[in-house]
Amino acid sequence: RSKSRYAAQALGIIGDARAVDPLIQRLNYEGYANSEVEEALVAIGSPSVDPLLSILLGEDLFARTQSARLLGQIKDPRAIQPLIATLHDKDYFLQQTAVDALKEIGVPAIDALLSALKDGNPEVRALAARALGQIADSRVVEPLIAALKDSDSNVQKEAAEGLGTIKDERAIVPLIALFDTIGNPAWAAAEAIIKIGEPAVEPLIAGLTDENPNMRYYSAYVFRSIPDDRAIEPLIAALQDSDEYVRDQATS
């Protein structure tokens, strides 16, 4: 086994495309991931893509997941559409690996992911939102803001988390508007606002006096992590709020 390992490492260093087929044959040696072979295929790069795509489109779940991960490391745009198609798969781990691979490919994958953000399947839309947020390019901000109004709560949550990662101030007001909901989207929006930080203070102060108790509750919650002198008086006022949960947050 050690000789095979050293041979695979040498082939990766040499980078000869003729090594791809024999390396592919040993990719799942004795049913286990072969890290030296994986590293060699990634090092060889572009010539490895087509064989790995064939595996991605196959039936062996372990091999498909392994292929998706390697395609992400190689970062060849030819893998984008097949990886997008993989988002429709029913296996959670394969889906997540495809998301990670698309994130690794990065900016070249944005257009395909924006299309997936409009897919009829809400699970695919949520996965696309996650990948877009991780790529964190300014072009994805407005589409993710639009996704905050998606009919599916998981899409909303993923869009909010992505906007928190990007920290673009354009997202502040739309994220605060999500406080009007309940459950995971509102919590994700609150955590995203915390990441954006100080630029959100004035809209949050307005949220403390909103007629909707959910809006007041999450605004008070966020101020626990964004201390700002401008919020002192509104938070003191919130101690007398008619809603006990708002009062609890203001107290904390």
C-alpha positions as CSV (number, residue, x, y, z in Angstrom):
1,R,0.0,0.0,0.0
2,S,2.8,2.4,0.8
3,K,4.3,2.0,-2.7
4,S,1.0,2.8,-4.2
5,R,0.7,5.9,-2.0
6,Y,4.1,7.1,-3.1
7,A,3.3,6.4,-6.7
8,A,0.1,8.4,-6.5
9,Q,1.9,11.3,-4.8
10,A,4.5,11.3,-7.6
11,L,1.9,11.2,-10.3
12,G,0.2,14.2,-8.8
13,I,3.5,16.1,-8.7
14,I,4.3,15.2,-12.3
15,G,0.7,16.2,-13.3
16,D,0.5,14.1,-16.4
17,A,-3.0,13.6,-17.7
18,R,-2.2,10.0,-18.6
19,A,-2.2,9.2,-14.9
20,V,-5.9,10.2,-14.5
21,D,-7.5,6.9,-15.5
22,P,-5.3,4.6,-13.3
23,L,-5.8,7.0,-10.4
24,I,-9.6,7.0,-10.9
25,Q,-9.5,3.2,-10.7
26,R,-7.9,3.4,-7.3
27,L,-10.0,6.3,-6.0
28,N,-12.0,4.0,-3.7
29,Y,-9.3,1.4,-3.0
30,E,-10.9,-1.5,-1.1
31,G,-13.9,0.6,-0.3
32,Y,-12.1,3.4,1.5
33,A,-11.2,7.0,0.5
34,N,-7.7,7.1,-0.9
35,S,-6.3,10.5,0.2
36,E,-3.1,10.2,-1.9
37,V,-5.1,9.4,-5.0
38,E,-7.5,12.3,-4.3
39,E,-4.6,14.7,-3.9
40,A,-3.0,13.5,-7.1
41,L,-6.3,14.0,-9.1
42,V,-6.7,17.5,-7.7
43,A,-3.1,18.3,-8.4
44,I,-3.5,17.1,-12.0
45,G,-6.6,19.3,-12.2
46,S,-8.5,19.9,-15.4
47,P,-7.9,16.4,-17.0
48,S,-9.5,14.9,-13.9
49,V,-12.7,16.7,-14.3
50,D,-14.5,14.6,-16.9
51,P,-13.9,11.3,-15.2
52,L,-15.0,12.8,-11.9
53,L,-18.1,14.1,-13.5
54,S,-18.9,10.6,-14.8
55,I,-18.7,9.4,-11.2
56,L,-20.8,12.3,-10.0
57,L,-23.6,11.2,-12.4
58,G,-23.3,7.5,-11.4
59,E,-25.1,5.5,-8.7
60,D,-22.5,4.9,-6.0
61,L,-23.4,7.4,-3.3
62,F,-20.0,7.4,-1.6
63,A,-18.2,7.8,-4.9
64,R,-20.5,10.6,-6.0
65,T,-20.0,12.5,-2.7
66,Q,-16.2,12.0,-3.0
67,S,-16.3,13.3,-6.6
68,A,-18.3,16.4,-5.7
69,R,-15.8,17.3,-3.1
70,L,-12.8,16.8,-5.5
71,L,-14.5,18.9,-8.2
72,G,-14.9,21.7,-5.7
73,Q,-11.2,21.5,-4.9
74,I,-10.3,21.6,-8.6
75,K,-12.6,24.6,-9.2
76,D,-13.2,23.9,-12.9
77,P,-16.4,25.7,-14.1
78,R,-17.4,22.6,-16.1
79,A,-18.5,21.1,-12.8
80,I,-21.0,23.9,-12.0
81,Q,-24.1,22.6,-13.7
82,P,-23.7,19.0,-12.7
83,L,-23.2,20.1,-9.1
84,I,-26.3,22.3,-9.4
85,A,-28.2,19.2,-10.6
86,T,-26.9,17.3,-7.5
87,L,-28.7,19.8,-5.3
88,H,-31.9,17.9,-6.3
89,D,-30.5,14.7,-4.9
90,K,-32.3,13.2,-1.8
91,D,-29.1,12.5,0.1
92,Y,-28.4,15.2,2.7
93,F,-24.6,14.7,2.8
94,L,-24.2,14.7,-1.0
95,Q,-26.3,17.9,-1.2
96,Q,-24.1,19.6,1.4
97,T,-21.0,18.4,-0.3
98,A,-22.3,19.9,-3.6
99,V,-23.0,23.2,-1.8
100,D,-19.4,23.3,-0.4
101,A,-18.0,22.5,-3.9
102,L,-20.0,25.3,-5.5
103,K,-18.8,27.6,-2.8
104,E,-15.2,26.6,-3.5
105,I,-15.7,27.3,-7.3
106,G,-17.0,30.7,-6.2
107,V,-17.8,33.6,-8.4
108,P,-18.1,31.5,-11.7
109,A,-21.0,29.6,-10.0
110,I,-23.0,32.6,-9.1
111,D,-25.2,32.8,-12.2
112,A,-26.1,29.1,-12.0
113,L,-26.9,29.5,-8.3
114,L,-29.1,32.5,-8.9
115,S,-31.1,30.4,-11.3
116,A,-31.3,27.7,-8.7
117,L,-32.6,30.3,-6.2
118,K,-35.7,30.4,-8.4
119,D,-36.1,26.6,-8.6
120,G,-39.6,25.1,-8.0
121,N,-38.1,22.9,-5.3
122,P,-37.8,24.9,-2.0
123,E,-35.0,22.6,-0.8
124,V,-33.0,23.5,-3.9
125,R,-33.7,27.2,-3.3
126,A,-32.5,26.9,0.3
127,L,-29.3,25.1,-0.7
128,A,-28.6,27.7,-3.4
129,A,-29.2,30.5,-0.9
130,R,-26.7,28.8,1.4
131,A,-24.0,28.6,-1.3
132,L,-24.6,32.2,-2.4
133,G,-24.2,33.4,1.1
134,Q,-20.9,31.5,1.5
135,I,-19.5,32.9,-1.8
136,A,-20.3,36.4,-0.3
137,D,-20.1,38.4,-3.5
138,S,-21.8,41.8,-3.7
139,R,-23.9,40.6,-6.7
140,V,-25.8,38.1,-4.6
141,V,-27.0,40.7,-2.0
142,E,-30.2,41.8,-3.8
143,P,-31.2,38.3,-4.8
144,L,-30.8,37.1,-1.2
145,I,-32.8,40.1,0.0
146,A,-35.6,39.0,-2.4
147,A,-35.3,35.5,-1.0
148,L,-36.2,36.8,2.5
149,K,-39.7,36.9,1.1
150,D,-39.7,33.4,-0.2
151,S,-42.8,31.3,0.6
152,D,-40.5,28.7,2.3
153,S,-39.2,29.4,5.8
154,N,-36.0,27.5,5.3
155,V,-35.2,29.5,2.2
156,Q,-35.8,32.7,4.3
157,K,-33.5,31.4,7.0
158,E,-30.7,30.5,4.6
159,A,-31.0,33.9,2.9
160,A,-30.8,35.7,6.2
161,E,-27.7,33.7,7.3
162,G,-26.0,34.5,4.0
163,L,-26.7,38.2,4.3
164,G,-25.3,38.1,7.8
165,T,-22.1,36.5,6.4
166,I,-21.8,39.2,3.7
167,K,-22.6,42.1,6.1
168,D,-23.9,44.5,3.4
169,E,-25.9,47.4,4.9
170,R,-28.5,47.1,2.1
171,A,-29.8,44.1,4.0
172,I,-30.5,45.8,7.3
173,V,-34.1,47.0,6.8
174,P,-35.2,43.8,5.0
175,L,-33.7,41.6,7.7
176,I,-35.4,43.6,10.4
177,A,-38.7,43.3,8.5
178,L,-38.2,39.5,9.0
179,F,-38.6,40.0,12.8
180,D,-42.3,40.2,12.0
181,T,-42.3,36.5,11.4
182,I,-41.8,33.7,14.0
183,G,-39.4,30.8,14.3
184,N,-36.1,30.2,12.5
185,P,-36.3,33.0,9.9
186,A,-36.7,35.6,12.6
187,W,-33.9,34.2,14.7
188,A,-31.6,33.9,11.6
189,A,-32.4,37.6,10.8
190,A,-31.6,38.7,14.3
191,E,-28.2,36.8,14.3
192,A,-27.5,38.4,10.9
193,I,-28.2,41.9,12.2
194,I,-25.8,41.2,15.1
195,K,-23.1,40.4,12.6
196,I,-23.7,43.6,10.6
197,G,-23.6,45.5,13.9
198,E,-23.5,49.3,14.4
199,P,-25.1,50.4,11.1
200,A,-28.3,48.7,12.2
201,V,-28.7,50.6,15.4
202,E,-31.1,53.3,14.2
203,P,-33.5,50.9,12.5
204,L,-33.4,48.7,15.6
205,I,-34.3,51.7,17.8
206,A,-37.3,52.2,15.6
207,G,-38.1,48.5,16.0
208,L,-38.3,48.9,19.8
209,T,-41.4,51.0,19.5
210,D,-43.0,49.1,16.6
211,E,-46.7,48.0,17.2
212,N,-45.7,44.4,16.5
213,P,-44.4,42.7,19.7
214,N,-42.3,40.3,17.7
215,M,-40.5,43.3,16.2
216,R,-39.9,44.8,19.6
217,Y,-38.8,41.4,21.0
218,Y,-36.1,40.7,18.4
219,S,-34.9,44.4,18.4
220,A,-34.4,44.2,22.1
221,Y,-32.7,40.8,21.7
222,V,-30.2,42.2,19.2
223,F,-29.3,45.1,21.4
224,R,-27.9,42.5,23.9
225,S,-25.1,42.0,21.4
226,I,-24.8,45.5,20.0
227,P,-24.3,47.8,23.0
228,D,-24.8,51.4,21.9
229,D,-25.5,54.5,24.0
230,R,-28.3,55.6,21.6
231,A,-30.3,52.6,22.6
232,I,-30.2,53.2,26.4
233,E,-33.3,55.4,26.6
234,P,-35.4,53.2,24.2
235,L,-34.4,50.1,26.2
236,I,-35.3,51.7,29.5
237,A,-38.7,52.5,28.0
238,A,-39.0,48.8,26.8
239,L,-38.7,47.8,30.5
240,Q,-42.3,49.0,30.7
241,D,-43.5,47.2,27.6
242,S,-46.9,45.6,27.6
243,D,-45.4,42.3,26.4
244,E,-43.5,40.4,29.1
245,Y,-41.2,38.7,26.6
246,V,-40.1,42.1,25.4
247,R,-39.5,43.3,28.9
248,D,-37.4,40.2,29.6
249,Q,-35.2,40.9,26.6
250,A,-34.8,44.6,27.6
251,T,-33.8,43.5,31.1
252,S,-31.2,41.1,29.8
